[in-house]
Structure formats: structure tokens, C-alpha cells
Amino acid sequence: MGTLFVDKLDPQSGTSLELGSSGDTITIPSGATITNSGTATGFGMSSANTPMFFAYRSGSGQGVSGNTWTKLQAQTEVIDTDSAYDNSSNYRFTVPSGKAGKYFLFGQIAIDYSSSTNISSTRVIIYKNGGNVNETQTTIDAGTGKFHNLSATTSCILDLSVGDYIELYGKVVLTSGTHEFFLNESRLGGYKLT
């Protein structure tokens, strides 16, 4: 193997320069630095942090029963890069083929109380394949006052395999009154870490 000593390589004709051929491995040794002053393409940046999804409850609040775990029906998608979030029936994200790995996941349940009630807490859980993997609780001492938009948020990093699915559940602990998952503020999202 020979060594070529040059300070600059330019294409013989045109403006494109190719290093190696298909199937070749080009190695950058430890301690070397690549400096880019132009546009980097084809280095994985176009698919960084995908799949990525984010959906929220819109249109109207989702009525829920007190002291009962209820799945958030987030039907409006802001982003769903791999069409992996079902916003019409299961309201869940499913890891697509070839996309296993570590994911950052987050969710929020906002409760709207429409009548006076004794409230003790709002809880939110990220479910993986139907089981609780991350729970957060917001607790207040509300007495008998009327409160609106008490929320609980949660986030975690999980190892997910192809076919694993993620859902968000919420619960309000109270003694009376009517309530709902508040629109626009109840949401679920996540993305693959690179």
C-alpha cells in the first residue's frame, strides 16, 4: 500500500470528486479531524432522530371518569416521520421495521375541571406494550375550590424493539365533579436517539 502526499485534490474535469468505489471503506484514523465548511450530505443527518412523532388532543376535550386510568386519544399529529403513530383508533406509536433502538418519550395530561370538587392528584403514565414503564404524579391540596388545567408530565428513555408500542394514560384522583383531558395541552411524542 502506498502513501500519496498532496495538499489538495481537485477533480480533473467538472466539479465532482469521488473517493473510492462502491463497497470500499474509507477510514479516518483516531486523532484526525474532518472540517466541513460546505454542505454535508449523506452522513445520516437527514434521518437523525427518526422516527419522530408528536400528537395532541384537539377539537374537544376527552371526557374521562375519575379514579380510572384512561388512554389519551391524541388525534392531531404535528409530525409523524415514519407514519408510525395511529391517530384514529389505537392512539399509539409502534416502532417500525428497522427502527429498533433507544427512544426519548414524553407525555402530558392536562385535566380540565368543570365543577367544584375535592382533587388530590393528576397522574400520567407512559405504557409500553400495555404495561406501565414510567409514571408521574402532580399532587395538590385543592380543598373544595374550583381548579382548571392541572397537568402532569412525564418523560423517559426506553430501549424499544420493532413492534413495541407506546401509549399515554392519565388519571385524576378526586371525590366528585366532571372533568376531561384538556384539548391542545394533552399530548404524546418521542423520537429515536442517534
N, CA, C and O of each residue as an XYZ file, in Angstrom:
776
protein
N       0.847     -1.172      0.000
C       0.000      0.000      0.000
C       0.893      1.236      0.000
O       1.802      1.334      0.824
N       0.654      2.167     -0.895
C       1.470      3.366     -0.997
C       0.811      4.549     -0.321
O      -0.379      4.494     -0.011
N       1.535      5.586     -0.093
C       1.049      6.813      0.521
C       1.199      7.948     -0.477
O       2.263      8.136     -1.066
N       0.127      8.698     -0.660
C       0.128      9.832     -1.572
C       0.194     11.109     -0.738
O      -0.678     11.342      0.099
N       1.200     11.926     -0.951
C       1.356     13.167     -0.208
C       0.972     14.343     -1.103
O       1.681     14.678     -2.051
N      -0.172     14.964     -0.781
C      -0.614     16.151     -1.516
C      -1.273     17.098     -0.525
O      -1.669     16.681      0.564
N      -1.393     18.359     -0.890
C      -2.081     19.322     -0.036
C      -3.524     19.564     -0.479
O      -4.331     20.089      0.288
N      -3.847     19.180     -1.716
C      -5.181     19.444     -2.225
C      -5.480     18.510     -3.381
O      -4.615     18.236     -4.212
N      -6.743     18.012     -3.428
C      -7.214     17.208     -4.557
C      -8.319     17.970     -5.268
O      -9.262     18.442     -4.634
N      -8.202     18.088     -6.573
C      -9.243     18.706     -7.382
C      -9.662     17.724     -8.467
O      -8.841     16.932     -8.932
N     -10.943     17.763     -8.884
C     -11.363     16.886     -9.979
C     -10.677     17.276    -11.285
O     -10.396     18.449    -11.530
N     -10.415     16.274    -12.114
C      -9.770     16.529    -13.405
C     -10.669     17.346    -14.321
O     -10.209     18.217    -15.060
N     -11.975     17.042    -14.254
C     -12.947     17.803    -15.039
C     -14.230     17.936    -14.215
O     -14.500     17.102    -13.351
N     -14.995     18.947    -14.471
C     -16.235     19.151    -13.733
C     -15.969     19.642    -12.315
O     -14.911     20.195    -12.017
N     -16.969     19.423    -11.440
C     -16.853     19.916    -10.065
C     -17.068     18.835     -9.017
O     -17.221     19.145     -7.836
N     -17.083     17.550     -9.436
C     -17.300     16.453     -8.501
C     -16.028     15.641     -8.336
O     -15.324     15.351     -9.304
N     -15.746     15.276     -7.079
C     -14.583     14.463     -6.762
C     -15.051     13.246     -5.999
O     -15.763     13.385     -5.004
N     -14.677     12.067     -6.429
C     -15.099     10.822     -5.788
C     -13.888     10.145     -5.163
O     -12.831     10.044     -5.785
N     -14.051      9.683     -3.929
C     -13.013      8.922     -3.241
C     -13.460      7.473     -3.139
O     -14.511      7.196     -2.560
N     -12.692      6.547     -3.683
C     -13.028      5.135     -3.610
C     -14.175      4.760     -4.524
O     -14.694      5.577     -5.284
N     -14.557      3.485     -4.425
C     -15.651      2.943     -5.223
C     -16.681      2.302     -4.308
O     -16.429      2.101     -3.120
N     -17.844      1.982     -4.869
C     -18.901      1.365     -4.087
C     -18.377      0.121     -3.377
O     -17.732     -0.724     -3.997
N     -18.649      0.008     -2.100
C     -18.196     -1.132     -1.312
C     -16.885     -0.889     -0.589
O     -16.527     -1.656      0.305
N     -16.155      0.167     -0.957
C     -14.893      0.491     -0.290
C     -15.150      1.074      1.096
O     -16.214      1.637      1.352
N     -14.184      0.938      1.974
C     -14.224      1.560      3.291
C     -13.136      2.620      3.353
O     -11.965      2.328      3.110
N     -13.512      3.825      3.670
C     -12.564      4.916      3.837
C     -12.456      5.187      5.333
O     -13.455      5.503      5.979
N     -11.264      5.068      5.882
C     -11.051      5.162      7.321
C     -10.439      6.507      7.693
O      -9.462      6.947      7.086
N     -11.018      7.145      8.685
C     -10.454      8.355      9.267
C      -9.807      7.915     10.581
O     -10.518      7.504     11.498
N      -8.495      7.989     10.697
C      -7.833      7.454     11.888
C      -8.120      8.266     13.145
O      -8.493      9.436     13.071
N      -7.940      7.630     14.299
C      -8.120      8.290     15.584
C      -7.213      9.506     15.673
O      -6.045      9.449     15.290
N      -7.753     10.595     16.174
C      -6.988     11.821     16.311
C      -7.103     12.758     15.136
O      -6.737     13.929     15.236
N      -7.618     12.249     13.994
C      -7.784     13.100     12.813
C      -9.078     13.903     12.946
O     -10.008     13.467     13.625
N      -9.145     15.047     12.318
C     -10.319     15.914     12.374
C     -10.811     16.192     10.964
O     -10.022     16.505     10.073
N     -12.133     16.075     10.763
C     -12.745     16.453      9.490
C     -13.379     17.825      9.686
O     -14.240     17.993     10.550
N     -12.967     18.791      8.900
C     -13.522     20.138      8.979
C     -14.387     20.374      7.757
O     -13.934     20.211      6.624
N     -15.636     20.761      7.990
C     -16.567     20.986      6.893
C     -16.975     22.446      6.856
O     -17.530     22.964      7.825
N     -16.704     23.107      5.748
C     -17.135     24.490      5.574
C     -18.248     24.588      4.535
O     -18.740     25.677      4.238
N     -18.635     23.447      3.989
C     -19.686     23.428      2.962
C     -20.929     22.732      3.479
O     -21.256     22.819      4.663
N     -21.618     22.044      2.586
C     -22.841     21.318      2.921
C     -22.526     19.842      3.058
O     -21.941     19.242      2.157
N     -22.917     19.250      4.192
C     -22.702     17.822      4.414
C     -23.963     17.064      4.020
O     -25.035     17.335      4.561
N     -23.856     16.129      3.094
C     -24.991     15.303      2.704
C     -24.576     13.843      2.749
O     -23.409     13.505      2.549
N     -25.559     12.979      3.017
C     -25.288     11.554      3.007
C     -24.572     11.036      4.232
O     -24.068      9.913      4.208
N     -24.504     11.809      5.305
C     -23.836     11.369      6.530
C     -24.834     10.988      7.610
O     -24.471     10.943      8.785
N     -26.074     10.713      7.250
C     -27.076     10.294      8.222
C     -27.863     11.435      8.835
O     -28.795     11.182      9.599
N     -27.531     12.663      8.538
C     -28.218     13.770      9.175
C     -29.670     13.909      8.720
O     -30.511     14.402      9.473
N     -29.965     13.483      7.508
C     -31.335     13.627      7.023
C     -32.299     12.723      7.766
O     -33.503     12.978      7.775
N     -31.784     11.658      8.397
C     -32.660     10.746      9.133
C     -32.374     10.789     10.622
O     -32.801      9.899     11.357
N     -31.648     11.825     11.086
C     -31.316     11.910     12.501
C     -32.571     12.016     13.343
O     -33.506     12.741     13.003
N     -32.580     11.289     14.436
C     -33.680     11.309     15.396
C     -35.022     10.919     14.789
O     -36.062     11.434     15.198
N     -35.004     10.026     13.828
C     -36.252      9.476     13.305
C     -36.256      7.968     13.534
O     -35.208      7.323     13.501
N     -37.437      7.416     13.766
C     -38.766      8.021     13.710
C     -38.946      9.123     14.771
O     -38.335      9.107     15.839
N     -39.800     10.059     14.422
C     -40.164     11.160     15.303
C     -41.667     11.362     15.188
O     -42.216     11.383     14.087
N     -42.332     11.513     16.338
C     -43.781     11.733     16.296
C     -44.200     12.668     17.421
O     -43.541     12.751     18.458
N     -45.299     13.366     17.202
C     -45.883     14.236     18.219
C     -47.348     14.439     17.867
O     -47.679     14.841     16.752
N     -48.220     14.157     18.825
C     -49.661     14.293     18.596
C     -50.315     14.863     19.849
O     -49.813     14.687     20.959
N     -51.437     15.548     19.658
C     -52.125     16.140     20.795
C     -53.633     16.010     20.623
O     -54.130     15.760     19.525
N     -54.347     16.184     21.727
C     -55.805     16.169     21.724
C     -56.301     17.503     21.197
O     -55.863     18.554     21.665
N     -57.210     17.477     20.228
C     -57.736     18.722     19.661
C     -59.236     18.600     19.456
O     -59.829     17.543     19.677
N     -59.836     19.705     19.029
C     -61.260     19.697     18.715
C     -62.125     19.860     19.939
O     -62.841     20.852     20.071
N     -62.066     18.895     20.836
C     -62.837     18.952     22.076
C     -62.102     18.138     23.122
O     -61.279     17.281     22.800
N     -62.413     18.417     24.381
C     -61.816     17.648     25.458
C     -62.283     16.202     25.421
O     -63.346     15.894     24.883
N     -61.483     15.327     25.992
C     -61.834     13.907     26.058
C     -62.360     13.612     27.454
O     -61.601     13.604     28.423
N     -63.668     13.368     27.553
C     -64.274     13.091     28.848
C     -63.709     11.833     29.486
O     -63.540     10.813     28.817
N     -63.417     11.906     30.778
C     -62.850     10.769     31.496
C     -63.542     10.605     32.843
O     -64.060     11.569     33.407
N     -63.543      9.387     33.348
C     -64.096      9.090     34.668
C     -63.027      9.268     35.733
O     -61.854      8.980     35.498
N     -63.430      9.741     36.896
C     -62.485      9.928     37.989
C     -61.942      8.603     38.490
O     -62.619      7.577     38.435
N     -60.703      8.640     38.984
C     -60.054      7.493     39.608
C     -59.920      6.293     38.672
O     -59.899      5.148     39.123
N     -59.830      6.557     37.370
C     -59.737      5.496     36.369
C     -58.645      5.833     35.372
O     -58.601      6.945     34.845
N     -57.758      4.874     35.111
C     -56.730      5.091     34.094
C     -57.394      5.097     32.719
O     -58.123      4.169     32.369
N     -57.133      6.159     31.939
C     -57.752      6.336     30.631
C     -56.679      6.671     29.604
O     -55.827      7.527     29.841
N     -56.724      5.989     28.461
C     -55.748      6.264     27.405
C     -56.073      7.577     26.703
O     -57.222      7.834     26.343
N     -55.038      8.412     26.512
C     -55.208      9.663     25.777
C     -55.462      9.372     24.304
O     -54.724      8.618     23.670
N     -56.508      9.976     23.774
C     -56.805      9.872     22.350
C     -56.310     11.145     21.662
O     -57.078     12.066     21.383
N     -55.008     11.164     21.400
C     -54.383     12.317     20.731
C     -54.509     12.120     19.233
O     -53.780     11.323     18.642
N     -55.434     12.847     18.619
C     -55.781     12.564     17.222
C     -55.168     13.528     16.213
O     -55.278     13.294     15.009
N     -54.527     14.605     16.666
C     -53.934     15.561     15.729
C     -52.419     15.437     15.761
O     -51.786     15.660     16.793
N     -51.847     15.077     14.612
C     -50.404     14.893     14.512
C     -49.735     16.193     14.072
O     -50.184     16.853     13.135
N     -48.659     16.545     14.762
C     -47.813     17.655     14.342
C     -46.728     17.120     13.418
O     -46.392     17.742     12.410
N     -46.180     15.947     13.776
C     -45.175     15.285     12.955
C     -45.267     13.783     13.184
O     -45.535     13.328     14.296
N     -45.044     13.029     12.131
C     -45.011     11.563     12.194
C     -44.170     11.095     11.012
O     -44.705     10.704      9.975
N     -42.851     11.138     11.175
C     -41.931     10.948     10.049
C     -42.062      9.587      9.378
O     -41.824      9.472      8.176
N     -42.437      8.556     10.129
C     -42.477      7.206      9.571
C     -43.892      6.621      9.530
O     -44.065      5.412      9.377
N     -44.892      7.479      9.667
C     -46.297      7.021      9.714
C     -46.465      5.882     10.711
O     -47.113      4.876     10.422
N     -45.869      6.057     11.892
C     -45.861      5.003     12.905
C     -46.810      5.288     14.062
O     -46.983      4.447     14.944
N     -47.432      6.476     14.064
C     -48.398      6.803     15.111
C     -49.809      6.663     14.553
O     -50.135      7.250     13.521
N     -50.647      5.882     15.237
C     -52.044      5.682     14.834
C     -52.892      6.733     15.544
O     -53.074      6.664     16.760
N     -53.412      7.702     14.796
C     -54.178      8.791     15.396
C     -55.686      8.629     15.235
O     -56.440      9.578     15.450
N     -56.136      7.416     14.853
C     -57.568      7.265     14.602
C     -58.238      6.126     15.357
O     -59.456      6.147     15.529
N     -57.483      5.138     15.812
C     -58.146      4.033     16.514
C     -57.389      3.580     17.763
O     -57.971      3.522     18.846
N     -56.101      3.258     17.629
C     -55.340      2.769     18.781
C     -54.621      3.876     19.539
O     -54.258      3.689     20.700
N     -54.413      5.005     18.915
C     -53.733      6.146     19.530
C     -52.420      5.714     20.178
O     -52.183      5.923     21.368
N     -51.574      5.099     19.340
C     -50.296      4.595     19.831
C     -49.219      4.718     18.768
O     -49.500      4.747     17.570
N     -47.972      4.790     19.238
C     -46.809      4.759     18.369
C     -46.264      3.342     18.376
O     -46.076      2.751     19.440
N     -46.006      2.782     17.173
C     -45.444      1.439     17.040
C     -44.115      1.540     16.310
O     -44.032      2.156     15.247
N     -43.066      0.930     16.882
C     -41.733      1.005     16.288
C     -41.744      0.281     14.947
O     -42.048     -0.911     14.892
N     -41.413      0.992     13.855
C     -41.438      0.369     12.532
C     -40.243     -0.541     12.287
O     -39.270     -0.528     13.040
N     -40.333     -1.325     11.230
C     -39.266     -2.252     10.849
C     -37.950     -1.502     10.658
O     -37.905     -0.442     10.034
N     -36.889     -2.072     11.206
C     -35.565     -1.490     11.060
C     -35.284     -0.302     11.958
O     -34.228      0.317     11.823
N     -36.196      0.049     12.881
C     -36.036      1.261     13.688
C     -35.943      0.978     15.193
O     -36.303      1.833     16.001
N     -35.469     -0.205     15.573
C     -35.268     -0.507     16.988
C     -34.147      0.373     17.536
O     -33.272      0.807     16.786
N     -34.173      0.635     18.841
C     -33.109      1.423     19.464
C     -33.618      2.148     20.691
O     -34.694      1.849     21.208
N     -32.830      3.103     21.147
C     -33.206      3.899     22.310
C     -34.052      5.088     21.853
O     -33.720      5.755     20.873
N     -35.153      5.347     22.574
C     -36.075      6.425     22.255
C     -36.265      7.338     23.460
O     -36.333      6.883     24.602
N     -36.348      8.633     23.180
C     -36.783      9.596     24.187
C     -38.279      9.800     23.992
O     -38.727     10.125     22.893
N     -39.057      9.606     25.066
C     -40.514      9.692     25.003
C     -41.013     10.691     26.040
O     -40.436     10.815     27.121
N     -42.075     11.395     25.710
C     -42.620     12.381     26.642
C     -44.130     12.455     26.490
O     -44.678     12.159     25.428
N     -44.787     12.852     27.560
C     -46.235     12.992     27.512
C     -46.731     13.943     28.571
O     -46.059     14.194     29.571
N     -47.919     14.471     28.337
C     -48.557     15.363     29.301
C     -50.055     15.134     29.283
O     -50.671     14.999     28.226
N     -50.622     15.095     30.467
C     -52.072     15.064     30.627
C     -52.465     16.349     31.341
O     -51.976     16.624     32.437
N     -53.338     17.129     30.735
C     -53.891     18.322     31.378
C     -55.362     18.050     31.659
O     -56.117     17.673     30.763
N     -55.754     18.243     32.895
C     -57.133     17.976     33.301
C     -57.881     19.289     33.424
O     -57.402     20.233     34.051
N     -59.063     19.341     32.821
C     -59.942     20.493     32.951
C     -61.077     20.093     33.881
O     -61.826     19.161     33.588
N     -61.205     20.789     34.994
C     -62.276     20.520     35.947
C     -63.400     21.510     35.711
O     -63.198     22.720     35.807
N     -64.557     21.013     35.412
C     -65.658     21.916     35.077
C     -66.649     22.083     36.217
O     -67.689     22.714     36.029
N     -66.358     21.534     37.400
C     -67.222     21.782     38.550
C     -66.393     21.680     39.815
O     -65.330     21.060     39.814
N     -66.862     22.274     40.880
C     -66.139     22.238     42.147
C     -65.986     20.796     42.619
O     -66.899     19.981     42.485
N     -64.811     20.500     43.176
C     -64.531     19.129     43.545
C     -63.351     19.075     44.497
O     -62.576     20.027     44.588
N     -63.214     17.972     45.202
C     -62.025     17.716     46.005
C     -61.035     16.948     45.148
O     -61.298     15.809     44.763
N     -59.905     17.557     44.847
C     -58.907     16.973     43.954
C     -57.663     16.645     44.766
O     -57.212     17.469     45.561
N     -57.111     15.475     44.581
C     -55.874     15.162     45.290
C     -54.680     15.060     44.347
O     -53.574     15.453     44.720
N     -54.875     14.541     43.127
C     -53.722     14.441     42.225
C     -54.148     14.157     40.796
O     -55.257     13.696     40.528
N     -53.228     14.450     39.890
C     -53.336     14.048     38.489
C     -52.120     13.196     38.187
O     -51.006     13.552     38.571
N     -52.314     12.077     37.506
C     -51.223     11.153     37.221
C     -51.141     10.886     35.725
O     -52.139     10.948     35.006
N     -49.933     10.588     35.279
C     -49.719     10.273     33.867
C     -48.711      9.131     33.774
O     -47.743      9.079     34.532
N     -48.951      8.223     32.840
C     -48.089      7.049     32.672
C     -47.800      6.836     31.191
O     -48.698      6.925     30.353
N     -46.540      6.555     30.879
C     -46.186      6.031     29.569
C     -46.282      4.514     29.653
O     -45.666      3.889     30.515
N     -47.061      3.930     28.750
C     -47.218      2.475     28.679
C     -46.389      1.930     27.515
O     -46.380      2.504     26.426
N     -45.705      0.836     27.755
C     -45.002      0.107     26.698
C     -45.634     -1.274     26.607
O     -45.629     -2.032     27.576
N     -46.179     -1.597     25.440
C     -46.807     -2.894     25.193
C     -47.857     -3.229     26.257
O     -47.983     -4.378     26.681
N     -48.612     -2.197     26.683
C     -49.714     -2.415     27.614
C     -49.334     -2.403     29.074
O     -50.186     -2.654     29.927
N     -48.060     -2.116     29.399
C     -47.633     -2.109     30.797
C     -46.992     -0.788     31.188
O     -46.373     -0.118     30.361
N     -47.143     -0.419     32.453
C     -46.614      0.823     32.992
C     -45.089      0.792     33.029
O     -44.499     -0.112     33.620
N     -44.451      1.777     32.400
C     -42.994      1.853     32.458
C     -42.503      3.167     33.048
O     -41.336      3.265     33.428
N     -43.364      4.184     33.135
C     -42.911      5.465     33.681
C     -44.118      6.272     34.139
O     -44.970      6.635     33.329
N     -44.191      6.554     35.447
C     -45.356      7.255     35.994
C     -44.923      8.525     36.715
O     -43.903      8.548     37.403
N     -45.716      9.582     36.545
C     -45.502     10.837     37.234
C     -46.819     11.291     37.841
O     -47.888     11.068     37.272
N     -46.733     11.935     39.013
C     -47.926     12.408     39.698
C     -47.762     13.862     40.095
O     -46.701     14.266     40.570
N     -48.815     14.653     39.902
C     -48.874     16.020     40.409
C     -49.931     16.038     41.492
O     -51.078     15.661     41.254
N     -49.550     16.472     42.676
C     -50.459     16.464     43.821
C     -50.716     17.889     44.294
O     -49.803     18.712     44.353
N     -51.974     18.167     44.630
C     -52.327     19.473     45.187
C     -53.283     19.291     46.351
O     -53.913     18.243     46.495
N     -53.384     20.299     47.160
C     -54.384     20.338     48.225
C     -55.406     21.378     47.812
O     -55.267     22.559     48.127
N     -56.418     20.939     47.114
C     -57.361     21.876     46.495
C     -58.540     22.227     47.377
O     -59.281     23.162     47.072
N     -58.730     21.501     48.460
C     -59.910     21.764     49.274
C     -61.166     21.535     48.466
O     -61.312     20.499     47.816
N     -62.073     22.494     48.501
C     -63.307     22.367     47.713
C     -63.379     23.442     46.638
O     -64.461     23.735     46.129
N     -62.247     24.029     46.288
C     -62.233     25.082     45.278
C     -62.382     24.542     43.876
O     -62.380     23.332     43.649
N     -62.511     25.465     42.939
C     -62.653     25.103     41.535
C     -61.329     25.381     40.829
O     -60.865     26.522     40.799
N     -60.724     24.346     40.266
C     -59.423     24.481     39.630
C     -59.501     23.997     38.189
O     -60.263     23.083     37.872
N     -58.709     24.615     37.319
C     -58.671     24.227     35.915
C     -57.239     23.953     35.493
O     -56.294     24.542     36.017
N     -57.098     23.058     34.545
C     -55.811     22.805     33.886
C     -54.691     22.372     34.817
O     -53.563     22.851     34.697
N     -54.985     21.493     35.721
C     -53.923     20.846     36.483
C     -53.314     19.785     35.581
O     -54.036     18.957     35.027
N     -51.979     19.800     35.425
C     -51.358     18.867     34.491
C     -50.249     18.069     35.161
O     -49.697     18.472     36.185
N     -49.943     16.945     34.566
C     -48.816     16.116     34.970
C     -48.059     15.749     33.707
O     -48.666     15.399     32.694
N     -46.740     15.826     33.762
C     -45.908     15.485     32.613
C     -44.942     14.376     32.983
O     -44.618     14.184     34.154
N     -44.490     13.656     31.983
C     -43.541     12.568     32.214
C     -42.640     12.434     30.995
O     -43.017     12.813     29.886
N     -41.459     11.896     31.209
C     -40.537     11.617     30.103
C     -39.598     10.502     30.530
O     -39.367     10.286     31.719
N     -39.059      9.795     29.538
C     -38.133      8.707     29.835
C     -37.386      8.314     28.570
O     -37.750      8.718     27.466
N     -36.343      7.525     28.748
C     -35.613      6.917     27.640
C     -35.800      5.411     27.758
O     -35.541      4.824     28.808
N     -36.255      4.787     26.663
C     -36.528      3.353     26.663
C     -35.841      2.675     25.495
O     -35.693      3.262     24.423
N     -35.420      1.434     25.706
C     -34.990      0.573     24.610
C     -36.233     -0.033     23.987
O     -37.004     -0.704     24.673
N     -36.438      0.194     22.704
C     -37.616     -0.316     22.018
C     -37.208     -1.213     20.864
O     -36.258     -0.928     20.135
N     -37.940     -2.293     20.717
C     -37.735     -3.230     19.616
C     -38.803     -3.015     18.560
O     -39.828     -2.385     18.823
N     -38.563     -3.537     17.365
C     -39.556     -3.454     16.292
C     -40.862     -4.083     16.773
O     -40.864     -5.198     17.295
N     -41.962     -3.371     16.598
C     -43.273     -3.860     17.020
C     -43.700     -3.415     18.403
O     -44.882     -3.503     18.733
N     -42.766     -2.935     19.229
C     -43.155     -2.378     20.528
C     -44.057     -1.173     20.302
O     -43.882     -0.440     19.329
N     -45.025     -0.965     21.199
C     -45.907      0.179     21.047
C     -45.989      0.993     22.338
O     -45.877      0.466     23.445
N     -46.190      2.294     22.150
C     -46.198      3.263     23.238
C     -47.545      3.971     23.269
O     -48.055      4.403     22.235
N     -48.125      4.086     24.484
C     -49.383      4.799     24.691
C     -49.239      5.691     25.918
O     -48.320      5.509     26.717
N     -50.138      6.646     26.068
C     -50.134      7.520     27.231
C     -51.466      7.403     27.954
O     -52.531      7.526     27.349
N     -51.392      7.164     29.258
C     -52.582      7.060     30.093
C     -52.568      8.141     31.163
O     -51.507      8.529     31.651
N     -53.745      8.620     31.521
C     -53.866      9.617     32.573
C     -54.957      9.233     33.553
O     -55.844      8.433     33.254
N     -54.862      9.832     34.743
C     -55.842      9.548     35.801
C     -55.947     10.770     36.697
O     -54.935     11.384     37.037
N     -57.158     11.122     37.077
C     -57.373     12.185     38.049
C     -57.992     11.552     39.288
O     -58.983     10.826     39.199
N     -57.402     11.831     40.433
C     -57.894     11.284     41.698
C     -58.724     12.373     42.374
O     -58.200     13.425     42.739
N     -60.023     12.113     42.540
C     -60.918     13.119     43.091
C     -62.150     12.447     43.677
O     -62.369     11.252     43.479
N     -62.949     13.217     44.397
C     -64.124     12.648     45.043
C     -65.412     12.955     44.311
O     -66.407     12.254     44.498
N     -65.418     14.002     43.469
C     -66.650     14.343     42.753
C     -66.316     15.284     41.607
O     -65.172     15.714     41.457
N     -67.318     15.599     40.801
C     -67.137     16.578     39.739
C     -66.941     15.944     38.375
O     -66.749     14.733     38.260
N     -66.991     16.773     37.345
C     -66.778     16.321     35.977
C     -65.461     16.881     35.472
O     -65.019     17.937     35.923
N     -64.838     16.185     34.546
C     -63.517     16.592     34.085
C     -63.223     15.941     32.747
O     -63.954     15.062     32.292
N     -62.134     16.388     32.122
C     -61.757     15.853     30.813
C     -60.275     16.099     30.571
O     -59.661     16.965     31.194
N     -59.706     15.307     29.641
C     -58.361     15.604     29.146
C     -58.495     16.845     28.279
O     -59.217     16.843     27.282
N     -57.810     17.878     28.657
C     -57.997     19.171     28.014
C     -57.376     19.184     26.626
O     -56.276     18.668     26.423
N     -58.084     19.775     25.675
C     -57.594     19.828     24.298
C     -56.357     20.720     24.191
O     -56.198     21.671     24.957
N     -55.497     20.407     23.245
C     -54.260     21.118     22.912
C     -53.155     20.973     23.964
O     -51.985     21.189     23.650
N     -53.498     20.615     25.193
C     -52.493     20.527     26.243
C     -52.251     19.092     26.711
O     -51.401     18.864     27.573
N     -52.967     18.141     26.170
C     -52.731     16.729     26.457
C     -52.070     16.140     25.222
O     -52.626     16.202     24.125
N     -50.869     15.559     25.401
C     -50.042     15.235     24.226
C     -49.102     14.084     24.492
O     -48.808     13.743     25.638
N     -48.630     13.484     23.391
C     -47.671     12.388     23.439
C     -46.703     12.545     22.282
O     -47.111     12.879     21.169
N     -45.410     12.305     22.538
C     -44.424     12.407     21.477
C     -43.157     11.657     21.815
O     -42.989     11.142     22.920
N     -42.272     11.607     20.840
C     -40.994     10.951     21.066
C     -40.173     10.879     19.797
O     -40.646     11.219     18.713
N     -38.929     10.430     19.947
C     -38.052     10.276     18.803
C     -36.916      9.314     19.152
O     -36.566      9.133     20.318
N     -36.355      8.708     18.117
C     -35.238      7.794     18.292
C     -33.966      8.594     18.522
O     -33.724      9.593     17.845
N     -33.159      8.158     19.471
C     -31.878      8.801     19.745
C     -30.828      8.240     18.795
O     -30.803      7.039     18.527
N     -29.956      9.118     18.285
C     -28.906      8.664     17.389
C     -27.577      8.696     18.085
O     -26.559      8.347     17.487
